Amino acid sequence: MRSVFKLAMLPALALAVLPAHAQMMGLSWETNVVLTQPDLDMIKSTLASKIHGQRQGATATWANATSGNSGSITLLSIGSRDGRRCEQIDYRMSAANRTVTDHYVLTSCKQADGTWKLS
């Protein structure tokens, strides 16, 4: 019976300690690809014209010859929140040297004014 108690305590202890550890570590946002303003403008334009409002699975690419950065954007899933369309989107970016990449999955929801905001 004593060994059963020890086995049950390990997961409970792990659950108690992990959130505190994560809280002490704080949030971090690491990036390997440094995007220029024109890169960001291309991403925004690609989202507006080829991703937002499309069917699940829609994919588009962008490339900036000046910065050498490029990437792809994929609409992973569509849902709703408070009656608004929300989209889970996969962003993949490569730096000019192609040896470093970034990958993010973010959710955007359409606002009443027609704009999209991260949720």
ZIDACOR-V99955 format. One record per residue. RES is the residue in one small letter. PHI is phi in radians with two decimals (NA if undefined). PSI is psi in whole degrees, 0 to 359 (999 if undefined). Layout:
RES&PHI&PSI / RES&PHI&PSI
This chain:
m&NA&325 / r&-1.09&321 / s&-1.19&327 / v&-1.13&319 / f&-1.08&316 / k&-1.09&317 / l&-1.10&323 / a&-1.26&329 / m&-1.30&330 / l&-1.04&308 / p&-1.12&323 / a&-1.13&318 / l&-1.14&318 / a&-1.06&317 / l&-1.16&327 / a&-1.30&325 / v&-1.48&322 / l&-1.01&313 / p&-1.08&321 / a&-1.14&319 / h&-1.10&315 / a&-1.12&323 / q&-1.17&320 / m&-1.17&326 / m&-1.23&330 / g&1.35&169 / l&-1.49&144 / s&-2.35&151 / w&-2.26&98 / e&-1.66&143 / t&-2.41&141 / n&-1.81&336 / v&-1.84&121 / v&-1.58&112 / l&-1.56&139 / t&-1.55&168 / q&-1.03&317 / p&-1.06&326 / d&-1.07&312 / l&-1.08&321 / d&-1.10&320 / m&-1.13&318 / i&-1.08&313 / k&-1.06&316 / s&-1.13&319 / t&-1.12&317 / l&-1.02&310 / a&-1.12&320 / s&-1.63&335 / k&-2.21&352 / i&-2.11&300 / h&-1.00&131 / g&1.44&359 / q&-1.55&182 / r&-1.41&154 / q&-0.93&136 / g&1.70&349 / a&-1.02&134 / t&-2.32&141 / a&-2.48&154 / t&-2.07&160 / w&-2.46&153 / a&-2.66&134 / n&-1.97&108 / a&-1.11&330 / t&-1.23&311 / s&-1.49&336 / g&1.46&356 / n&-1.40&153 / s&-2.69&174 / g&-3.10&179 / s&-2.33&153 / i&-2.31&129 / t&-2.25&132 / l&-1.42&106 / l&-1.41&315 / s&-2.72&159 / i&-2.18&135 / g&-2.57&195 / s&-2.49&151 / r&-2.47&121 / d&0.94&38 / g&1.39&5 / r&-1.83&146 / r&-1.23&131 / c&-2.18&144 / e&-2.28&130 / q&-1.60&122 / i&-2.17&135 / d&-1.70&123 / y&-1.96&127 / r&-2.19&129 / m&-2.28&142 / s&-2.14&141 / a&-1.38&169 / a&-0.94&322 / n&-1.44&356 / r&1.09&3 / t&-1.59&344 / v&-2.08&143 / t&-2.40&161 / d&-2.23&150 / h&-2.49&123 / y&-2.32&146 / v&-2.12&116 / l&-2.23&156 / t&-1.96&131 / s&-2.07&143 / c&-2.16&141 / k&-1.34&131 / q&-1.56&168 / a&-1.03&329 / d&-1.47&4 / g&1.62&351 / t&-1.43&161 / w&-1.91&136 / k&-2.31&145 / l&-1.10&138 / s&-2.10&999
